[in-house]
């Protein structure tokens, strides 16, 4: 015999919240959920990459948490509808969100080190960190729906209003964080704002209940002033711990170092023998750090528990190219000895284009860089100055070519990295074909590639499927071009010609001899816009197999 279901609470037992209070709270909680989802991606990506795996893990976690919250909220709203409990769990979620920056970095370093597969690492991290607060926030919807229905005595309209206002808040939270907050402030500060908005919901519900009860002449709710003050004091104490600087002393992503900005009035730091970090910036796309050691200034991108050098200059010798791959990449100039137009995708500290512009001032150089903070820091610390023949464009390297259909170049340099890897849409056959369309006759493209993963194999196979010839140089420098294969004699002759003409600091006659054997797996898969698991392939080391 089936057990009879226990009836839900009577209408008189339903918490006394106004329709306006419930709708505003639903809208704010919708905003909190989506804002937390967006900002959590900024925590994940430096450790697990900006890949489809990371986003799938993030979205799946949020959906699982909401599903759990809806089930649990529906159950408790029918059997244990109590505003003290609702306020308490919402307050707990606020505290939980507030504390995320306290432990998430160490957690992700540990998980990313223990679990090599980014799919499972990002999923586990998301479940540990955001499952609980999103579940709690999801529990509010059934509670709000029940009160809304009781207020207007219409189940359809009552639930529709909750869903509508909640979705409106979700849209607002998504756009606010993505369009304005992430480009303006760090993810940890955004996390604090999200927590504060969640506390605001607790305050709105509490005040609304007190006022509504008073106006209806009901007995004041059991939640006393002391109870509210206790919760508020606990939250303020936790906020103070978070922002005091003690916990975050090791996290330069949230607390930048002292402002040692280079200005026209004071360049003493750049000209000194200072050793240490000059500036740390969490941009829209990268975690950027500027270091100085003696006369050398280096730009690095951090990802997971690693840092990747993007560019280095010697402030005492502007012509020096300290990074060996920068010198190797100059071999591409030999393939187009009459070069008149160059496009470079990726700026870094601008060492490559600055060097070329110094010796070939009449060559038209366009440098495309997506990250405006990289551009700003390159100008601030690496002496990058635009001129009539050298311009920097803030854009995506692929979008720029799409938008400038008539532009043709003698040389295209691809050196766009985001924390150790090239974005997948800049390594596909479709993009290489687009580059090919923008090359003049006898033009070439040169790429800076990592050779120690299976991504290198797939990149070479994709290049060979697009271009007729591939030449390899030291440090992973790869040159692709159509037409007749360049002979050693022709390249040697070109090197002597341009060295005599331009007087490069590094002798082109020596650089052209920095060739290396092109070893790769011809069975690797071609990268396309439809299939380009760049981060997955980049994580697979090339070892224990024959190199061809």
N, C-alpha and C positions, 0 to 999 in steps of 0.2 A: 504494500500500500504506500502510495507516494505521500511524502511528508508535505503538509500544507505550508505554502510560502508565507513567511511572516509579513504582515503589512508594513508599509513604510511609515514614516512619521506623519502625524496629522499636520494639517495646514498651520495650526497654531504653533507647532514646534519648529517650523521652518525659520531659519535665521532671518531677521528683519533687515534686509538690504533693499535699497531702492532699485528701480529698474535702471536708472542712470548710473548708479554706482557699480552695478553688475556689468553693464555694457562697457563702461570705461575700463574696468578691471580686465574684462575679456580682451579688449583691444590691446591693452598694455602687455598682457601675458602673451598674446600672439606676436607682438613685436619682440618681446624678450626671447621667445623660442627661436625665431628666425635670425635675430641678431646674434644669439649664441652660436647658432649653426654656422653663420658666416664667419664670425671671428675665430671659431675653433679651427676652421680651415687654415687660418694664418699660423696657428700653433703647429698643426700637423705637417704642413708642406715643407718647412725646413728640415724635418726629420725623415719624412717618407716620400717627399717629392710631390710636385704638382701634376699628378697623374689621375687617370680615370679610376685607379684602384683607391686612391685616397678619397676621392669624392664619393665613390660607391660605398666605402666604409662609413663615411660621415653621414650620408643620407640614410643609409640602412639603419644606423644606430638611432638616428632621430626618429625614424618611422617605427622602429621596434619600441622605443621608449614611449612614444605617443600612444601606440596600441596598448601597451601595458598600463599607461596612465588612464586611458579611457575605460578599460575594463575595471581597474581598481576604483576609479572615481565613481563609476556607475554603481558599483557594489556598495561602497561606503555612503554614497548620497542617499541610497534607499534605506540603509540600516542604521547608520551612525552619523546623521547629518548634524554637525556641531561646528559652530563657527570658530570656537577656540582651537579645535583640531585643524581646521582649514588654515587659519592664520599661522599656527605653529609650523605646519609643513611648508607653507609658502615662505615663511621666515627662514626655515632650514635651507630651502633651495637658494635663497639669497645669500646666506652664509657660505653655502657650498660653492656657488659661483664666485664669490669674493675670494675664496681660498684657492681657486684653480691655479693662479700664478705662483703660489707658494711651493707647489710640488710638481707641476706638470713637466718642467724642463728635465728634472732628474729622472722622472718616470719615463719620459720618451727616450732619453739617452740610454737608459737600461733596456727598454723594450727593443729599440732599434738595433742595439748591440747584440741582444740575445736572439732576436727573430730577424733573420736576414730577409725573408720574403716580406716585401712592403705591404702586400695585401693583408696578411694576417696581423702584421705589426700595427698598421693603422687602424684596423678593425678592433683589435684588443684594446688599444689605447683609448679609442673613442668610447668603447663600452665602459671602461673603467672611469673615465672622467665625466662624460656628459650624459650617460644613461640615467643616472639618479636624478639630477635636477630637471631634465626634460620630462621624465616620468611624473615627477611631482607637479610640474606645470600642466601636464596633460590631464591630471586628475581634476583640475579646476573646471574644465568644460562641462562635465556632467553635473557638477555642483551648481555652476552658474545657470545651466539649462533648467534645472529643477526650480530654482528660485525665480527665474524669468517666467516660466510657465505659471507659477503660483501668483506672480504679480499681475499678469495680464489675462490669466484664465484662458489661454489658448496655446495648446502644445505646438501647433505648426508655426505660428508666428513667434512664440517665445523661443523655440529652438533656432528658427531662422535668423532671428536677431543676434543670437549668440554667435552662430557660425559666421554671419556677415561681418560683425564687428571684430571678431577674432581674426578673420582673413584680412580685413582692412589693416589691422595692426601688423600682421605678418608682412604684408606688402611694404608698409611704411618702415618696419624694422629692417627689412632686407635692403631697401634702397638707401636708407639713411646710413647704414653701416658701410655698404659697398661703395656708394657714390661720394660720401662725405667724410665719414669717420676714419676708415682705413687709410685713405690718402692723406689725412691730416694728422692723426695721432697714432700711437702704438697700440698693438692689440691688447696689452695689459691694461692700459687706461680704458680702453673700450670695455673690457671685462668688468672693471669697476663701475662704469656707467650702467651696464646691463644689470649688475647686482643692485645698484641704487634704484633703478626703475622698478625692479622686483619688490624692493622694500616699499616703494611708493604705493604699490598695489596693496600691500599689507596695511599701510596707513589709511588709504582710501576706504578699504573695507571696514576697518575699525571705526573710523570717524563716522562713516555713513551709517553703520549699525547703531552707534550711540545716538546720533541726531535723530534717526528715524524712530528709534524706540522712545526717545523723549517726546517727539511730536505726537506720537500715538498714545502717550500716557502710559506706556508699558513700564514694567520694572526694568531698571537698568541691567544690561547683560552682566553676566558673572565676571567678564573680563574687567578687572579693576585697573585703575590708573597705575598702580604699582607694577602690574603685569606688563603693561605697555612700556613703562619706563625701563623695566628690567631688560626687555628685548632690545630696546633702543640703545641702552648702554653697552650691552654685549656686542651689538653690531658696530658701534663707534670704536670700541676697544679693538675689535678685529680689523677694522679699517685702518686704525692707527698702526697696528703691527705690520700691515701690508705695505703702507706707504712710508714707514719710518726710515727705510733704507737699509735696515739691518739684514733682512731676508734677501733683498735683491742686490746686495753689494756685489755679488758675483755675476749678476745679470746685466751686462751693459746694453742689452736690447731695450730695457725699460729706463734705466738711468744712464743717459749719455755721460761721457766723461766731461771734464771741464771744457769750456769753449776756448779752444786754441785756434780759432779761425784765422786764416791768413787774410790780411787786408793790405791794401796799398800803403797804409800808414805804418803797419807793423808786421814785418815778415821775420821777426827775430827767431821764432820757434822753428820755422822751416829752414832757416840758415844756421841753426844751432846744431849741436850734437845730441839733441834730445832723443831718448829711446823710449818708445811706448806708444799707446794709442792716442791718436789725435781726435778722432770722432767716430761715433757709432750711430748708424741710422737704420731704422726699420722702415724700408720703403714699401711701396705697393707690391713690388716684385722680388725684392732681395733684402737680405740682412747684410748691410754693407759696413765694413770696418776699414778705417784708414790708420795705418801704422807708420811710424818713423823710426829708423835705426841709423843713427849718424846722419849722413847726407842722403840716405835712400828713403823714399816714400812709397808705400805699397798699398794698393786697394785690394781687399779680400772680400769674398762672399762666403758667409757661413751657412752650412747646412748640416743638420744632425749635430754630431759632435766633431765635425771637421770644418776646416777653413780652406778655401781655394783662392790662390793668388790670381788676380785678374790683370794687374798691371803694376809695374815698378819703374820709377825714374830715379835718376841721380841728380839731386838739386845742384850739385857742384859741376855737373857735366850734362848739359841738356841733350847732347847728341848720343849719349850712351844708351844702349838697349840692354838692360841687365838680364831680362828674361830671354833665354836662348831661342825659344820658339818665335819671338819677335824678329830675331835676326834671320831665322830660317824662312820665315814667311816672305821676306824681301826677295826671295828667288822668283816669285811670281812676276816681278817687274821685268825680268829677263825675257819672259814669254811675250811681252808686249812692249818692245823697246821704243815704239813711237806712241806710248800711252798718253792720252789726253784727258780721259775722264775715268775716275775711280769711284766706286761705291763701296763703302764698308758698312757691314751690318754688325752692330755691337761696338760700343765705345770703350768701356772700361776706363782706364786713366788716360786714354787717347795717345798712348806712346807710339803706336804704329803710324797713325795718320799724321801726328805731329812731326815724326821723323821724315816721312815722305814729303810733307809740305815744306819742310825746311830746305830740302835739297832740290825739290821739283816745284817751285812756287807757281809756275805757270800751268800746272796740271790741276784740273777742276776736281776737287774732292768733296764728296757728300758722305757724311757719316750719320747713319741712322741708329738711334738708340731709343728703346722703349721707356726706360726708367729715367724720369726727370731728376731724381736724386743722384743718379750716377752722373748725369750731365753736370749738375750743380757742383758735385764734389770734384769732378775732373777739372772744372774751371777754377775751383777754390784751391786745390792742393797740387794739381799737375800742370799748371801754367797753360792750360788749353785756351786758345783765343781764336775766335772765328775771324775769317778774313774774306775778301772778295772771292778767292779761289778755294776757300775751305769753310764749309757750313755744317752745322749739326742740326739734324731734324729729329724731333721727338715723335717717334712712330714705331710701329711694328715693322720688322724688316720685310715681311711678306706683304703686308697691307700697303706699304710704301710702293713696292713694285706694281702691285695691282692698280694703284691709283695713278701711277705715272707710266702709262702704257707706251708712250713714245720715247721714253728715256733709254739711251743706249750707252754702254760702258765698255771700256777696253779691259778693265779688271774689276772683279767683284770679290771682296774679301769677306768671308763669313767667319766671324769670331764672336758669336753671341752665346754666352754661357749664363746659366742661372744656378749658381751654387754647385758647380761641378758637372753640369750636364747641359746639352743644347735642347731647347724646347722642341718637342716632337714635330711641330708643324714647319720647322726649318730644316728638316732632314728627309722629307718625303720626295718621292719622284715628281709629284705635282709641283713642289717648290723648286726643285732643281730644273724642271722643264721651264718654269717661269723665269728663272735666272738665265737659262739658255736663250730665251726670247729677248732678253735685255742685253745680251753680249754682242758687240760688234764682231765683224769677221776677224779672225785671229785673236779674239778676246778669250779670256780664261777666268775661271773662278778658283780661288784658293781657300781651303778650309783648315781650321785648326781642330784636329780630332784626337780623342783619347784612343790609344791603340790596345789597351789592356782589358777590353771587354768584348762581348759578342756584338755589341752595338757597332763597333768598328767594322766588323765583317759585313753587316747588313748595310751600313752606309756606303762602303766601297762597292758592293754589288748594285746598290741603287744608283750610284754615280756612273758605273760602267753601263748600266742599262739606259742611261740618259746621254752620256758623252762618249765620244769615240776613243779618247785617250785619258789615261790616268798616270800621273807621275808622283812619286813619293819622296819626301825629304825627311830629315831628322825631326824629332819632336812631334811626330804625327802630322806634319804639314803635307797636305794633299792638294795637287793641282789638277784640275779637269778642264778639258778643252776639246773642241771638234777640229776637223780638218786633218792635215797631214801630221804624223808624229814628229815632234821636234827632235832633231838629231843632236847628239852631244856637241858636234862641231858648230852647229848654228847657235845653240845656247851659249857656248863658250865665246863665240864672236859677239853675240848680243851683250853678254856680260861686260866684255872689254869696252864695247861702244858706249854703254850708258855709264860705266864707271869713269871713263875719260870725259864724258859730257857733263856729268853732274857732280863728280867728286864725292861720292858717298863716304861717310865716316867708316862704314864697314865695307871692305873691298868686295865688290860683286863677283870678282874673279874667284874668290875663295868661297863665297856663299853658294855659288852655283854647283860647287863640288860636294855640297852637303846632302847628297842623295842617299836614299836607303831602299832596301828591297821591299817591294810591295807584297806582303804576305797576308793572305786572308782566306776565308773559307768560301769557295764559290757556291756552295749549297745554301748559304744564308738567305733568309727571306728578304725580298725587296720591301722597303718601307714605303707605305702609301698613306694618304689621308685617312683611309679606311682602316688600315692596319699599321700601327707604328708604336709598338710597346717599348718606347725608348728607355724608360726608367728600368723596366724589367730586364731588357737586354744589357743595359749598362751595368747592372748588378752581377751579371754572370761573367766570371773571369774566363779569359781565354787560356786554357792550360790543358795538358795531357791529351793533345790532339795534334795531328799533323798540320803544319802551316804550308800553304802552297805558294 
